[in-house]
């Protein structure tokens, strides 16, 4: 470089070339390089959201591991007893052998109390025990350190028979017509107790399962009535919705009912039960074990009742429907077609009134009305039983085993 210092560089005119004539300007597709900008607003928000979701998933997995691992079980035993005592009320106390906190099959946080005993507060005697009570918890309250139950499910209840009244199994065929108002009021009082338990504890649902009662059938045998599942739920109108399954002698029937409130008491009941096997209770058998007399069919019943409260008159109506089955008379079976019997109770006369109904046997049809009262109320009758007054109008008798024409008739008995 020192050799050319001070020397001049001379460019001639032909050495000057236009830039658009240079080889780089003759390229068919120019290459333009662009430097990327920093992350935009939406990109930052997306990254923050993804981080929050990942953190929530990690915390959820941690909570699930703690709960399913049983790390929180020991500290919840006393709080579970408090929640159960709030549910059963002041007349009873609850003892729990063990509690576990788990997720149910529906994903709800459930406190499961095992080997639970219900003890009377007055005498300290065990009234009933159950293998498990599942308490669905409010997760927000649990975060705050409180155990608040939203529903309770009781499974396999064993009642101490020594505390029950000393009497024979319930005989539905021996009930007096005049005692219907007392039984109806007893039913409403039982619903009051359930309503008070649900309201007092703030529960949404109470479920009872595997509870058995003995019933006396017409044949003299004892038939088990098993409550397979019975759920009480508070509805939107502050009433109680009742759904469940019961079985009579192994035949399952479904129950759906609603109890309406008036003030602080249950004032009305609207219920339906489907699949009731009448033969289990009302069938009589010959000495050899053959069916002798009674129905062998499945029925559907609807019950509507009103309570005598706040000046309202009591009311009770029952409708029984049967679509197909047999009825035995002296060992001979008759096919029963679609039939309907409507009953209502007259509280002034203490009588069961038979509203316009129809019974179909084979091809015959018998429209009827009537009334049923206690037999000992009739003049000259001192034995227990029922007195039945029937009026059959425009009945049609059409035998299926002969070629004779059908006969229409009226009958009063």
C-alpha positions in Angstrom: 0.0 0.0 0.0 2.9 2.4 0.7 4.1 2.1 -2.9 0.9 3.7 -4.3 0.6 6.5 -1.9 0.4 9.8 -3.6 -0.5 8.3 -7.0 -3.7 9.3 -8.7 -6.4 6.9 -9.9 -8.0 7.8 -13.1 -11.3 6.5 -14.4 -12.2 6.8 -18.0 -15.7 7.3 -19.2 -16.1 3.8 -20.5 -15.3 2.5 -17.1 -18.5 4.0 -15.7 -21.4 1.5 -15.9 -25.0 2.0 -15.1 -26.1 0.0 -12.0 -29.1 -1.5 -13.8 -26.6 -3.1 -16.2 -24.7 -4.9 -13.5 -25.0 -8.7 -13.3 -26.8 -8.6 -9.9 -29.5 -6.4 -11.5 -30.1 -8.9 -14.2 -31.3 -11.7 -11.8 -34.7 -13.1 -12.8 -36.1 -13.3 -9.2 -34.5 -10.9 -6.7 -33.9 -12.2 -3.2 -35.2 -9.9 -0.4 -34.1 -10.7 3.2 -36.5 -9.6 6.0 -35.6 -9.8 9.7 -38.5 -11.1 12.0 -40.1 -8.9 14.6 -40.5 -9.7 18.3 -43.6 -11.7 19.5 -47.0 -10.0 19.1 -49.8 -9.4 21.6 -51.8 -12.5 20.7 -48.7 -14.6 20.8 -47.8 -13.4 24.4 -51.4 -14.1 25.5 -51.3 -17.6 24.0 -48.1 -18.4 25.8 -49.5 -17.1 29.1 -52.7 -19.1 28.7 -50.8 -22.3 27.8 -48.7 -21.8 30.9 -51.7 -21.4 33.1 -53.4 -24.5 31.7 -50.2 -26.5 32.3 -50.0 -25.3 35.9 -53.7 -26.1 36.5 -53.2 -29.6 35.1 -50.2 -30.2 37.3 -52.1 -28.9 40.4 -55.1 -31.1 39.5 -52.9 -34.2 39.2 -51.3 -33.3 42.5 -54.7 -33.0 44.3 -55.9 -36.2 42.7 -52.8 -38.0 43.9 -53.2 -36.6 47.4 -56.9 -37.6 47.6 -56.6 -41.1 46.0 -53.5 -41.8 48.1 -55.4 -41.3 51.3 -53.2 -38.5 52.7 -56.2 -36.4 53.7 -58.3 -39.2 55.3 -57.1 -38.8 58.9 -58.0 -35.2 59.3 -61.6 -35.6 57.9 -63.0 -38.1 60.3 -64.3 -35.6 62.9 -65.6 -33.3 60.3 -67.5 -36.2 58.6 -69.2 -37.0 61.9 -70.2 -33.3 62.3 -71.7 -33.3 58.8 -73.7 -36.5 59.5 -74.9 -35.2 62.8 -76.2 -32.1 61.1 -78.1 -34.3 58.7 -79.8 -36.7 61.1 -80.9 -34.0 63.6 -80.8 -33.6 67.4 -82.5 -36.9 68.2 -79.7 -39.1 67.0 -75.9 -39.2 67.0 -73.6 -40.8 64.6 -70.4 -42.9 65.1 -68.1 -43.6 62.2 -65.3 -46.2 62.2 -63.3 -44.9 59.2 -63.6 -42.2 56.6 -61.9 -42.0 53.2 -61.9 -39.1 50.7 -62.2 -40.2 47.1 -63.5 -39.2 43.7 -66.8 -41.0 42.7 -67.4 -42.6 39.4 -69.1 -39.4 38.2 -66.0 -37.3 39.1 -67.6 -35.8 42.3 -65.5 -35.3 45.4 -67.0 -37.9 47.9 -66.3 -38.5 51.5 -67.1 -42.2 52.2 -67.8 -43.0 55.9 -67.6 -46.8 56.6 -69.4 -48.8 59.3 -71.7 -46.0 60.4 -74.0 -46.4 63.4 -77.0 -44.2 64.3 -77.5 -44.0 68.1 -80.5 -42.5 69.9 -79.5 -39.4 71.8 -81.8 -40.2 74.7 -81.0 -43.8 75.5 -77.7 -44.2 73.7 -78.9 -47.4 72.0 -78.0 -48.2 68.4 -81.0 -47.7 66.1 -79.5 -48.7 62.8 -76.1 -49.3 61.2 -74.9 -49.2 57.6 -71.8 -50.4 55.8 -71.2 -47.1 54.1 -72.4 -43.5 53.8 -71.2 -41.6 50.7 -71.2 -37.8 51.2 -70.8 -35.6 48.1 -68.8 -32.6 49.2 -68.9 -28.9 48.1 -65.3 -28.4 46.8 -65.3 -24.7 47.4 -66.2 -25.1 51.0 -63.6 -27.8 51.4 -60.9 -25.4 50.2 -61.9 -23.1 53.0 -61.5 -25.9 55.5 -65.2 -26.7 55.9 -67.0 -30.0 55.2 -70.4 -29.1 53.6 -72.4 -32.0 52.1 -74.5 -31.5 49.0 -75.9 -35.1 49.0 -75.8 -38.2 51.1 -76.2 -41.8 49.9 -76.8 -44.6 52.5 -76.3 -48.2 51.5 -77.3 -51.5 53.1 -79.2 -50.3 56.2 -79.6 -52.8 59.1 -82.2 -51.8 61.7 -82.1 -53.1 65.2 -85.2 -55.2 65.6 -85.3 -54.8 69.4 -86.2 -51.1 69.0 -89.1 -51.7 66.6 -92.6 -52.1 67.8 -93.4 -55.7 68.8 -96.0 -56.7 66.1 -96.5 -59.0 63.2 -95.5 -58.1 59.6 -97.6 -55.5 58.0 -100.8 -57.2 56.7 -102.2 -55.1 53.9 -105.4 -57.2 53.7 -106.2 -56.5 57.3 -106.2 -52.7 57.1 -109.3 -50.9 58.2 -111.1 -48.5 55.9 -111.6 -46.1 58.8 -107.9 -46.0 59.6 -107.0 -44.5 56.1 -106.9 -40.9 57.4 -104.5 -41.9 60.2 -102.2 -43.7 57.7 -102.3 -40.8 55.3 -101.3 -38.3 58.1 -98.5 -40.7 59.1 -97.2 -40.7 55.6 -97.2 -36.9 55.5 -95.4 -36.8 58.9 -92.7 -39.1 57.5 -92.3 -36.8 54.5 -92.0 -33.9 57.0 -89.1 -35.6 58.7 -87.3 -36.2 55.3 -88.0 -32.5 54.3 -86.6 -31.3 57.7 -83.5 -33.4 57.3 -82.8 -32.1 53.8 -83.5 -28.5 54.8 -81.6 -28.5 58.1 -78.4 -29.9 56.6 -78.5 -28.0 53.3 -78.5 -31.2 51.3 -79.6 -31.4 47.7 -80.0 -35.2 47.6 -80.5 -38.1 50.1 -80.3 -41.7 48.8 -81.3 -44.8 50.8 -80.6 -48.3 49.4 -81.1 -51.9 50.5 -83.7 -51.4 53.3 -86.1 -54.3 53.9 -89.5 -54.6 55.6 -91.7 -57.8 56.0 -95.2 -57.8 54.6 -97.9 -60.4 55.3 -99.4 -61.9 52.1 -103.0 -63.1 51.7 -101.7 -66.7 51.7 -100.2 -66.2 55.2 -96.6 -66.2 54.1 -94.2 -63.3 54.9 -93.1 -61.4 51.8 -90.1 -59.1 51.8 -90.5 -55.5 50.7 -87.0 -54.3 49.7 -86.2 -50.7 49.0 -83.5 -51.2 46.4 -82.9 -47.4 45.9 -84.8 -44.4 47.1 -83.6 -40.9 46.3 -85.0 -37.6 47.8 -84.1 -34.5 45.9 -85.0 -30.8 46.5 -86.7 -29.5 43.3 -87.0 -26.0 41.9 -90.3 -25.3 43.7 -88.9 -26.2 47.1 -90.7 -29.5 47.1 -89.2 -33.0 47.3 -88.9 -35.2 44.2 -88.8 -39.0 45.1 -87.5 -41.6 42.7 -86.6 -45.2 43.4 -87.0 -48.9 42.9 -88.7 -51.3 45.3 -89.1 -55.1 45.0 -91.9 -57.3 46.4 -91.0 -60.9 46.5 -88.2 -60.3 44.0 -90.4 -58.4 41.5 -89.0 -54.9 41.0 -91.3 -51.8 40.7 -90.3 -48.2 39.9 -91.5 -45.3 42.0 -91.8 -41.6 41.0 -93.4 -39.0 43.3 -93.4 -35.4 44.2 -94.2 -33.9 47.6 -95.3 -30.3 47.6 -94.9 -27.9 50.5 -97.2 -25.4 52.0 -95.4 -23.2 54.5 -93.1 -25.4 56.6 -95.0 -28.7 56.1 -95.6 -31.1 53.3 -99.2 -30.5 52.0 -99.6 -32.7 48.9 -98.3 -35.9 47.3 -98.5 -37.0 43.7 -97.0 -40.4 43.1 -97.0 -43.2 40.5 -95.6 -46.8 40.8 -95.2 -49.1 37.9 -94.6 -52.9 37.8 -96.4 -53.9 41.0 -96.8 -57.7 41.2 -100.2 -58.1 42.9 -99.9 -61.9 43.0 -97.2 -61.8 45.6 -99.5 -60.2 48.1 -103.1 -61.2 47.1 -102.8 -64.7 45.7 -104.2 -67.7 47.7 -102.8 -71.2 47.1 -104.3 -74.6 47.4 -102.8 -77.1 49.9 -100.8 -78.6 47.1 -99.2 -75.3 46.2 -101.4 -74.6 43.1 -102.8 -71.1 42.6 -106.4 -71.1 43.9 -107.8 -67.5 43.9 -106.4 -64.1 43.3 -104.7 -62.0 40.7 -101.5 -63.0 38.8 -100.8 -59.7 37.0 -98.6 -56.6 37.1 -100.3 -53.3 37.7 -99.6 -49.6 37.6 -100.9 -47.3 40.4 -101.3 -43.5 40.7 -101.8 -41.9 44.1 -102.8 -38.3 44.8 -103.2 -37.0 48.3 -103.9 -33.7 50.0 -103.3 -33.0 53.7 -105.7 -31.4 56.1 -103.5 -28.4 56.8 -104.1 -24.6 56.9 -107.9 -25.1 56.5 -107.6 -27.4 53.4 -109.8 -30.5 53.2 -107.9 -33.8 53.0 -108.2 -35.8 49.8 -107.0 -39.2 48.6 -107.4 -40.8 45.2 -105.9 -44.0 43.8 -106.0 -45.3 40.3 -104.9 -48.9 39.4 -104.4 -50.1 35.9 -103.6 -53.5 34.6 -103.0 -54.3 30.9 -102.6 -58.1 30.8 -102.6 -61.0 33.3 -104.7 -63.8 34.9 -107.2 -64.0 37.7 -107.8 -67.3 39.4 -111.3 -68.4 40.6 -111.2 -71.7 42.4 -108.1 -72.8 40.5 -109.5 -71.8 37.1 -107.6 -68.9 35.3 -109.4 -66.1 33.4 -107.5 -63.7 31.1 -107.7 -60.1 32.3 -107.6 -57.4 29.6 -106.9 -53.7 29.9 -108.7 -52.7 33.1 -108.9 -49.6 35.2 -110.2 -49.2 38.8 -110.4 -45.6 40.2 -110.9 -45.2 44.0 -111.2 -42.1 46.2 -111.7 -41.8 50.0 -114.7 -40.2 51.4 -113.5 -38.7 54.7 -117.0 -37.8 55.9 -118.4 -41.3 55.5 -115.1 -43.1 56.2 -115.6 -45.1 53.0 -113.6 -46.0 49.9 -115.7 -44.9 46.9 -115.3 -46.7 43.6 -115.5 -44.2 40.8 -116.6 -45.2 37.3 -114.2 -48.1 36.4 -114.0 -51.0 34.0 -112.7 -54.6 34.4 -112.2 -56.7 31.3 -112.1 -60.5 31.6 -111.6 -62.4 28.4 -114.0 -60.8 25.9 -116.4 -59.6 28.7 -116.4 -56.0 30.1 -117.8 -54.9 33.4 -118.3 -51.2 34.0 -118.8 -50.6 37.7 -119.1 -48.2 40.6 -119.5 -48.8 44.3 -118.2 -48.3 47.8 -116.2 -50.2 50.5 -116.7 -49.8 54.3 -115.6 -51.7 57.3 -117.9 -54.7 57.9 -118.2 -54.1 61.7 -120.0 -50.8 60.9 -122.9 -52.6 59.3 -125.9 -53.5 61.5 -125.7 -57.0 62.9 -122.1 -57.6 61.8 -119.5 -57.8 64.5 -116.7 -59.6 62.6 -113.8 -57.7 61.0 -113.8 -57.4 57.2 -115.2 -55.3 54.4 -118.7 -54.6 53.2 -118.8 -54.0 49.4 -121.6 -52.3 47.5 -121.3 -52.7 43.7 -123.3 -51.4 40.8 -122.6 -52.8 37.4 -124.3 -51.0 34.5 -124.4 -52.1 30.8 -122.0 -55.0 31.3 -121.3 -57.4 28.5 -120.7 -61.1 29.1 -119.1 -62.8 26.1 -117.8 -66.3 26.8 -114.8 -67.3 24.7 -115.4 -71.1 25.1 -118.9 -71.2 23.6 -120.6 -70.0 20.5 -123.4 -68.2 22.4 -124.0 -64.5 21.7 -122.9 -61.9 24.2 -125.3 -60.8 26.9 -125.7 -57.3 28.3 -127.0 -56.9 31.8 -127.1 -54.6 34.9 -126.2 -55.9 38.4 -126.4 -54.6 41.9 -124.8 -56.4 44.8 
